Amino acid sequence: MAGRDIAPRERNLLGRAPSGGLVAGAIVSVQFGSAVATKLFSQVGPGGAVLLRLGSATIVLLALWRPRLRGRPRRELLLACMFGVVLAGMNLSFYQSIDRIPLGIAVTIEFVGPLAVALAGSRRPIDLLWVALAAAGILALTHGGMHGLNALGVLFALIAGCLWGAYILLSARVGRRFEGGTGLALSMCVAAAVALPAGVIAGGTHLLEPRSLAVGAAVGMLSSVIPYSFELEALRRIAEHVFGVLMSLEPAVAALAGLIVLGQGLSPRALVGIALVVVASIGASRQLRRATPVPV
């Protein structure tokens, strides 16, 4: 039955919020959370920061949703595990990237994932126009700024981008299979377990220091609990390829977060690139009204 595959939409704040607003809120939250996370790198390393982020987010989500394993079909549990592995890999590779290259450039390179999802799902010429504008913006942001970049940092950003594309597709499936945020809570448990070895090796006993725990908890809320919950709800209602183009706002917000939090300046070319991706996102958002809603 089709009804079994799609979780009922609950009458909560997220369920009543507009999809575009959820995506925008998720973008702002995750990028400023990433900027704050870099403050932990000198103390616990990128791996330790990921562990603190995922661990604190897991505690919050489990307390909020209290998911149950009993009675769940094996297929659903496998889906949650796959999503958790992708979450861990995406965050570990991304944090390794921003430890080596500027946040705005890392997110711009990483955006190949959502861009690929948007391109693969396009069915109308107008969708390709928004993808082309977003691609032009990415090229403007990176052109002239790639010289002297750490090659390993670029590689990690590309890996994170591939996993980001998988995240979009899996998040949509998890949101439709599980009620509320129960699927996300289960997946976050898996993600924290996968990140545990790398986090312990990188952070050691520094993971238990009060400052590390406090900043890690803040990053967990900003970069995981809030954005993943928002995106999960948004992907229940809009097509994955529309979501992928909307994510073109990520490089712009990342550059802004890098400027405000980390003091990473913006060149005129970068501002042109930001303008292009913003136009692409606005154009894509106009298609939200035409997206077919998920039946309940």
C-alpha positions in Angstrom: 0.0 0.0 0.0 1.2 3.5 -0.8 0.0 4.7 2.5 2.4 2.4 4.3 5.4 4.0 2.6 4.6 7.6 3.6 4.6 8.8 7.2 1.6 10.9 8.3 2.3 14.6 8.6 1.8 15.7 12.1 0.2 19.0 13.1 3.3 20.6 14.6 5.2 23.8 13.9 7.4 22.2 11.3 4.3 20.7 9.6 2.7 24.1 9.2 5.9 26.0 8.2 6.4 26.8 4.5 8.9 24.5 2.7 11.0 27.3 1.4 11.3 28.8 4.8 12.4 25.5 6.3 15.1 25.1 3.7 16.4 28.6 4.2 16.4 28.2 8.0 18.3 24.9 7.7 20.9 26.5 5.4 21.6 29.5 7.8 21.8 27.2 10.8 24.1 24.6 9.4 26.6 27.1 7.9 26.9 29.2 11.0 27.2 26.0 12.9 30.1 24.9 10.7 31.9 28.2 11.2 31.5 27.8 15.0 32.8 24.2 14.7 36.1 25.3 13.4 36.8 26.8 16.8 37.0 23.2 18.1 39.6 22.0 15.6 42.6 23.1 17.6 41.4 21.3 20.7 39.8 18.1 19.4 40.5 18.0 15.7 37.9 17.7 12.9 37.0 14.2 13.9 36.5 15.1 17.5 34.3 18.0 16.5 32.1 15.7 14.3 31.8 13.3 17.3 30.7 16.0 19.6 28.2 17.4 17.1 26.7 14.0 16.3 26.7 12.8 19.8 25.0 15.8 21.3 22.4 15.8 18.4 21.7 12.2 19.1 20.9 12.8 22.7 18.5 15.7 21.8 16.7 13.7 19.1 16.3 10.6 21.2 14.9 12.6 24.0 12.5 14.4 21.6 11.2 11.4 19.6 12.0 8.2 21.6 12.0 5.9 18.5 11.2 2.3 18.9 12.9 -0.6 17.1 10.3 -3.2 17.9 7.8 -3.7 15.1 9.8 -1.9 12.5 10.3 -3.7 9.2 13.8 -4.8 8.4 13.8 -2.6 5.3 13.1 0.5 7.3 15.9 -0.2 9.8 18.3 -0.8 6.9 17.3 2.6 5.4 17.9 4.3 8.7 21.3 2.7 9.0 22.3 3.7 5.5 21.2 7.3 6.2 23.3 7.3 9.4 26.4 6.0 7.5 26.0 8.8 4.9 25.6 11.4 7.7 28.8 10.3 9.4 30.8 10.2 6.2 29.5 13.5 4.9 30.3 15.3 8.2 33.7 13.7 8.6 34.8 14.5 5.1 33.4 18.1 5.2 35.1 18.9 8.5 38.4 17.6 7.2 37.9 19.9 4.2 37.2 23.1 6.2 40.2 22.4 8.3 42.3 22.8 5.2 40.5 25.3 2.9 38.1 28.3 3.5 34.5 27.5 4.5 33.0 29.3 1.5 35.2 27.6 -1.1 34.7 24.2 0.6 30.9 24.5 0.5 31.0 25.7 -3.1 33.0 22.6 -4.2 30.8 20.4 -2.0 27.7 21.8 -3.9 28.4 19.4 -6.8 26.2 16.9 -4.9 23.0 18.9 -4.7 23.7 20.3 -8.2 23.9 16.8 -9.6 20.6 15.9 -7.9 19.0 19.0 -9.3 20.2 18.2 -12.8 19.3 14.5 -12.7 15.7 15.3 -11.7 15.1 18.1 -14.1 12.2 17.6 -16.5 11.5 21.2 -17.8 13.8 23.6 -19.6 13.2 26.2 -16.9 14.8 23.8 -14.3 17.9 23.6 -16.4 18.2 27.4 -16.5 18.3 27.6 -12.7 20.9 24.8 -12.6 23.0 26.6 -15.2 22.8 29.9 -13.2 23.8 28.0 -10.0 26.7 26.4 -11.9 27.9 29.8 -13.2 27.8 31.1 -9.6 29.9 28.3 -8.4 32.5 28.9 -11.1 32.6 32.6 -10.3 33.2 31.8 -6.6 36.0 29.4 -7.3 37.7 31.0 -10.4 40.9 32.6 -9.4 40.7 31.3 -5.9 41.8 27.7 -6.5 45.5 28.4 -6.7 47.4 27.5 -3.5 44.4 25.5 -2.1 45.2 22.3 -0.2 44.6 19.5 -2.6 43.5 17.1 0.1 41.0 19.7 1.4 39.5 20.0 -2.1 39.3 16.1 -2.4 37.5 15.9 1.0 35.0 18.6 -0.2 34.3 16.6 -3.4 33.7 13.4 -1.3 31.4 15.4 1.0 29.6 16.7 -2.1 28.9 13.1 -3.4 27.6 12.1 0.1 25.5 15.3 0.2 23.7 14.2 -2.9 23.1 10.8 -1.3 21.9 12.6 1.8 19.2 14.4 -0.1 17.8 11.3 -1.7 18.0 9.2 1.5 16.5 12.0 3.7 13.5 12.2 1.4 12.9 8.4 1.8 13.5 8.4 5.6 11.0 11.3 6.0 8.3 9.4 4.1 8.9 6.1 5.8 9.1 7.3 9.4 6.7 9.4 11.4 8.0 12.7 12.7 11.7 12.7 13.5 12.0 9.1 14.6 13.9 8.0 11.5 16.3 10.9 11.9 16.9 10.0 15.6 17.7 6.3 14.7 20.0 7.4 11.9 21.8 9.8 14.1 22.6 7.0 16.5 24.2 5.1 13.7 26.1 8.2 12.6 27.5 8.9 16.1 28.6 5.2 16.3 30.4 5.4 13.0 32.1 8.7 13.9 33.2 7.4 17.4 36.6 5.8 16.5 37.8 8.8 14.4 36.5 11.2 17.1 38.2 9.5 20.0 41.5 9.2 18.1 41.5 12.9 17.2 40.1 14.4 20.4 41.1 12.0 23.2 40.5 13.2 26.7 39.9 16.8 25.4 36.5 15.7 24.3 35.4 15.7 27.9 36.6 19.2 28.7 33.7 21.6 29.6 34.5 24.0 26.7 34.6 21.2 24.2 31.3 19.8 25.4 29.6 23.2 25.5 30.7 24.3 22.0 30.1 20.8 20.7 26.5 20.9 22.0 25.9 24.3 20.3 27.3 22.9 17.0 25.1 19.8 17.4 22.0 22.0 17.6 23.0 24.4 14.9 24.5 21.9 12.4 22.4 18.8 13.0 19.2 19.0 15.1 17.8 22.1 13.5 18.8 21.8 9.9 18.3 18.0 9.5 14.8 18.3 11.1 13.9 21.2 8.9 15.2 19.5 5.7 13.5 16.2 6.6 10.1 18.0 6.8 10.7 20.0 3.6 11.7 16.9 1.7 8.3 15.3 2.6 6.6 18.0 0.4 8.9 19.0 -2.4 10.7 17.1 -5.1 14.4 16.2 -4.5 15.6 18.1 -7.6 13.8 21.3 -6.5 15.4 20.9 -3.1 18.8 20.4 -4.7 18.5 23.7 -6.6 17.3 25.5 -3.5 20.5 24.4 -1.8 22.3 26.7 -4.1 22.0 29.2 -1.3 24.6 27.2 0.7 27.8 28.7 -0.9 26.5 32.2 -0.4 25.5 31.7 3.3 28.8 29.8 3.9 30.7 32.7 2.6 28.7 35.1 4.8 29.3 32.9 7.8 33.0 32.7 7.0 33.1 36.5 6.9 31.2 37.1 10.1 32.6 34.4 12.3 36.0 33.6 10.8 36.9 36.9 9.1 37.3 35.3 5.7 36.8 38.1 3.2 34.8 38.2 -0.1 36.2 39.3 -3.4 34.1 41.2 -6.0 34.0 38.0 -8.1 32.7 36.0 -5.1 29.9 38.6 -4.7 28.9 38.0 -8.4 28.9 34.3 -7.7 26.7 34.7 -4.7 24.3 36.9 -6.7 24.0 34.2 -9.3 23.3 31.4 -6.9 20.7 33.5 -5.1 18.9 34.2 -8.3 18.9 30.5 -9.1 17.5 29.7 -5.7 14.7 32.3 -6.1 13.8 30.9 -9.5 13.7 27.4 -8.2 11.5 28.4 -5.3 8.9 29.6 -7.6 8.4 26.0 -8.7 7.4 25.0 -5.1 3.8 25.9 -5.7 3.7 23.5 -8.7 5.3 20.6 -6.9 2.9 17.7 -6.2 2.3 17.3 -2.5 2.9 14.0 -0.8 -0.4 12.2 -0.2 -1.3 11.5 3.5 
